[in-house]
Amino acid sequence: MKTDKSTRVSRRVKNLVQSDIRRMSRECDAIGGINLGQGICDLPTPPEVAQGAKDAIDQRKSTYSRYEGVDVLRKAIAMKLERDNGLPGVDPETQIVVTVGSTGAFATTCLALFDPGDEIIFFEPYYGYHLNTALVAELKPKFVALNPPDWTIDLKKLEAAITPRTRAIMACTPSNPCGKVWTREEIIAVGKICEKHDLLLITDEIYEYIVYDGRKHVSPATVGNLASRSIMMGGFSKTFSITGWRIGYLIAPPRWRNRSAW
């Protein structure tokens, strides 16, 4: 009896497609075009960062580390959170995990905290990898369209998208792909909805230093009581022009961080 055991793929990836960003890069390379689709940094890596990597190689710092990341890096992230984000008192021992890029931080969060069939809300336009990661984790995505040209949030539509299976809202600020920077007022409003429905707020803040026109990045975890229900994700790719190094991190309350670090 003939079967497909040796040829079939898992249901997790059966309907998964290559991200539009990656496909655009491939098509652009094929015709020798100028790539405006993927965030490939063309600025040099800062000398201090490059030298630090060389020093680490020379000092043979290439063995297994603690699963949550090396101590010195987690302590530096905690210092950065207080200095730049206004988030003091983050404990590197119990709240910070270093991950394989910020996308890895999101994958870790999905696998550690959610079950198949749980719902997560994305604002459209959304970052493709966020959706693909949620699909691989067998979550059910729900979508709430932002209102152009300012990409404002329709709170009524957001409330209407929430069901008993909804577990989290995904916030990308500054946003990839639309560039939206969430205001404090928007964070407060969405935070109230999270509290009302007992939802988590997952924030991707990797573009936090790339803001223009007098805009100011506000980390949602610094607003109201959101720190107690926030998973904050970031990374070094865009800030230091090291996209290929794949170094990210997440910050979470201890009760979640310990699950995410496994």
Order of alpha helices (4+ residues) and beta strands (2+ residues): alpha-alpha-alpha-beta-alpha-beta-alpha-beta-alpha-beta-alpha-beta-beta-beta-alpha
